[in-house]
């Protein structure tokens, strides 16, 4: 436990930011998992829907500063590649 007031405040701020980041990270991870599930089931309607959702949540995570721009681009590229491969 911190002794100084500034340290105590920093702990509160860190806890709040961690909770926010976990919520955002959980959202894009869930979207990606749903997309992967749809790809394995070969459900073309849901694939398109979940691809859009996962790309949107990744972009939101970049906006919020949870992940970096290139990380999101790499993930979106791999998801797109997976979808194209599944449609063949």
C-alpha positions in Angstrom: 0.0 0.0 0.0 1.3 3.4 -0.9 1.8 5.9 1.9 1.6 9.2 0.1 -1.7 10.6 -1.1 -0.5 10.8 -4.7 0.4 7.1 -4.6 -3.1 6.3 -3.3 -4.7 8.4 -6.1 -2.5 6.7 -8.7 -3.7 3.3 -7.5 -7.3 4.3 -8.0 -6.6 5.7 -11.4 -4.7 2.6 -12.4 -7.6 0.3 -11.2 -10.1 2.4 -13.2 -8.0 2.4 -16.4 -7.3 -1.4 -16.0 -11.0 -2.1 -15.8 -11.7 0.1 -18.8 -9.0 -1.6 -20.8 -10.1 -5.1 -19.9 -13.7 -4.3 -21.0 -12.5 -3.1 -24.4 -10.0 -6.0 -24.8 -12.7 -8.4 -23.9 -15.1 -7.0 -26.5 -12.7 -7.4 -29.4 -11.5 -10.8 -28.2 -15.2 -12.0 -28.0 -15.8 -10.7 -31.5 -12.8 -12.5 -32.8 -13.8 -15.8 -31.1 -17.4 -15.5 -32.5 -15.9 -15.0 -36.0 -13.6 -18.0 -35.6 -16.6 -20.1 -34.5 -18.6 -18.9 -37.5 -15.7 -19.8 -39.8 -15.5 -23.3 -38.4 -19.3 -23.8 -38.8 -19.1 -22.3 -42.3 -22.0 -19.9 -41.6 -21.5 -17.3 -44.3 -24.1 -14.8 -43.0 -22.6 -14.7 -39.6 -19.0 -14.7 -41.0 -19.7 -11.3 -42.7 -21.5 -9.9 -39.6 -18.7 -11.0 -37.2 -16.0 -9.8 -39.5 -17.4 -6.3 -39.5 -17.9 -6.4 -35.8 -14.4 -7.6 -35.0 -12.9 -5.0 -37.3 -15.0 -2.3 -35.7 -14.1 -3.3 -32.1 -10.4 -3.5 -33.1 -10.6 0.0 -34.5 -12.3 1.2 -31.3 -9.5 -0.4 -29.2 -7.0 1.6 -31.2 -8.9 4.8 -30.7 -9.0 4.2 -26.9 -5.3 3.4 -26.8 -5.7 -0.2 -25.7 -3.8 -1.6 -28.6 -1.5 -0.1 -31.2 -2.4 0.7 -34.8 -0.2 -1.9 -36.3 -1.4 -4.6 -33.9 -5.0 -4.0 -35.0 -4.0 -4.0 -38.7 -2.2 -7.3 -38.3 -5.2 -8.9 -36.5 -7.6 -7.6 -39.1 -5.4 -8.8 -41.9 -5.2 -12.3 -40.4 -9.0 -12.4 -39.8 -9.6 -11.3 -43.4 -7.3 -14.0 -44.7 -9.0 -16.6 -42.6 -12.4 -15.5 -44.0 -11.3 -15.6 -47.6 -9.7 -19.0 -47.1 -12.9 -20.4 -45.6 -15.1 -19.1 -48.5 -13.0 -21.1 -51.0 
